[in-house]
């Protein structure tokens, strides 16, 4: 793995003052480096604070957790991709399991959000993953590839090499259960093969992250698995020293 990607999804945590304090601690633990990419996905209300705190750290990027698929309009409470970019974001999560399974986001809506991100110049970190029932029915790969194809249906496949992907099994999100490195590798290899089909040779270089109850204890073994190109981390990214330990893998 030449250039791993570590993404921190803070979810509905870290108010602006908390985010500022966190980053002071984290930056003290994590000196500037160019051999990996670190991305923070704070709450929209903390985005400005995080962007300012990281303005001198070109090695650390910032994204938003969600966007609307329309570019503007009467959508109270939503943020467009262009608003997110104007506020300092350069990445956006799309298709996260909580958006799909808590808020009812469909494959089609996720695809529209990917297209909106591309129009605005945001890099999508597109998430796919199966539920426990789908896994037990032996449908993991079918579900993951269906979500992937729907997610990129509205974009020029020549642009896929700029994307990031994440495999996050729904049954492992916040449950303490984690796919074994071998489990993760199997799904990542299926995703890689589909990326080769969709994007040709450029499909080889698209990072595929693993997410799902990642912590400092299992991060190293997951990263060592074939085709695991980084980690998408939730709860374990909320403590500065622990997150620094993970990103130093």
N, C-alpha and C positions, 0 to 999 in steps of 0.2 A: 504494500500500500504506500504509494508515493506521497500523497498529500491528503491526509484524512480531514474530514469535516466534522466539527462538533457543534451541535445546535442546542441551545438552551430554550426550552419552551416554558416560560414562567406562568402561563395560564392566568388565572385571576388572582395573582399575587404580586407583591412588590409595588406599593404606592411610590410616587416619585421620590420622597425622602428615603424610603427603604432601598429603592434602586440605586440612589446615589451612594448611600452608605455601603451597600453590597459591592459596588464597582470600585470604591476606594480600597476595600479589602482585597478584592479579586486581583486588581492590577498590581498590588504589592506582591501577590503570590505568583503572578504570571508575567514574566518579562516578555518584551516584544520578540516575536518569532515569525518566520516566513515559511516554515515547513508544514504548516497546517492552517486550516481556516476555522475560526470560532465565530459563531453567529448567535446573537441574543434576539429572542422574540418576546419583548415585554408587553404588558398591557398597553393598549393604545394611549391611555392617559399618562403613561410613563415613558412613551417613546421619545419625546423631546429631551427629557432628563438624561436618558441613556445615550442618545445621540451626542449631546453636549459633553457628557462625561468621557466619551470615547473618541472625541474629535482629533486627538493626537495619536490615536492607535489605528493606523491603516490596516493592521493585520486582523482587526476585529470588526465584524460587520453587524448591522442591525436590520431587523425585519419586523413585520407586523403579523399578528396571529390570524387575521381574517381580513378579507375585502369583500365588497359587493361586486357582482358581475357587471353592473351598469356603470358607465363612466361618470354620470351625474344624475340628479333628479330628486324627486320627493320620496326619499327612503330614510325616514327619521331613525336616528340611532346607528346608521351604517356609515362606512367609510369606503370611498372608491380607491382604486389602485393609484390614480393620479394624486389624490389627496395624501395617501400614504407616502408616495415618493416625494411629494413636496415637503412633507414633514421630516424627511430624512431617512426613511426606510429604503432599502435596496433589495430586500427579499420579502416574500410572504409565504406563510404556510397555506396550503390548500388541501382540502380533503382529510383533515385530521379526524381521527375516529370520534372525537367528541362532537365535532361539527356534524358528522354523519349520523351518529347514534343518539346524541342528546338533542340536537337541534333539527334533525330530520333532513339534512342536506343530501340531495340525490347525486348520483353519478353525473347526470346532465348538468346540474348546477355547479358541481365541482369543475366540470369541463369549461363552463362559461367563465368561472373565476380564473382558471389558468389562462384563457384567452385574454381576459381583461388585464391580468398581470403583465403579459407579454406586450400588449398595446402600450402600457404605461412605462415600460422599461424596468419592471420588477422581475427578479428571478424567482420563479416558483420553487418551493420545496414541497413537492406533491407526495401526499401520504396514501398508502394503500394498506389493507390488512383485513383479515377475516375474523369473524366471531368464533366463540368456542363451538357453537353448534355447527357452523360451517367446517371448522377444523375436524370435528369428530365425524362428520359425514364425508370426509376425504375430499373436500372441495376447495382447499386452501389455494392452490395454484389457479384454479378456474376463477375464483372470486378476485384474486389479486390482479390477474391479467385483464379481467373484465373492467375493473376500476381503472387500471392504467390506460387501456385503450380509450375509454370514455373520457378520461382526463386530458388526453392530448388530441381528441377528435377535431377540435376547432382551431388548431394551430398548425403552422407549416412545420413539417417534420424536420426540415433543415435547421430549425431552431432548437431541437431537443437537446443538443449537446451543451446548451447553456443551463439546462435544468438541473435540479437536485431531486432525488427520489428518496423516500423513506418507507421501509416496511415496518409497520407497527401492528402486530397482532392485537386485536381488540381485547382478547382474553388476558393479555399481559399488561394492559395499561392501568397503572395504579393498583394492581392486585398483589404485587410482590412475586407473581409468577413471571418467569422469563423463558423465552425460547432458548434452547441450548444453542451453542455456537453452530453445531451441525444442522439443527432445525433452521436457524436463520440463514445459513449458507445455502441450503437447498432451495429456499424460496428466492434468495437473492440471485442464484444462478438462473432460475426460471425467468426472473425479471430481466436479467442481463441478456438472455437469449431473445426475449421479446424486443428489447431495445435495439439489438442488432437487426432484427427484422424491420423495425420502424425507422431507424436512423442510419442503418448501414454501419460502416466502420466507425463513425462518430459515436455510435452507441456504446463502444468500448470504454469511453472516457467519462461517462456520466456517473457521478458518485451515487451509490445506493447506501443509505444510512439504515441502521437498525434502531428501533425505538420500542420500549416496553419494559418498565421496571429496571432500567439500567442504573447501576450504582458503581461506586469506586471499586467494589470487590469483584464485579463481573466484567467491567469495561474492557480490561486487557484481553481476556479470552474471547470476547465477542469481536473485538477489533482484529484479532489474529485469524478469524475464520475467513475462508476464501470468499471473495466478492463483497465483504462487509467493508465499505469505504468510509465509515464514520458512524456517529451516534446521535440520535435525537433524544434528548433527556428532559424529563419533567421535574419531578420532586427533587431528584439529586442535584439539580442545577440551582437550587434555592439557597445553598450554603456555600459561601465563597471558597472556603478551603477545600471542601469536597469537590466542587466543580473544577477548581484549579487542578486537583489531583487527577481528575478524569481527563481533562484536556491535555495534560502533560504525557499521556500514554503514547 
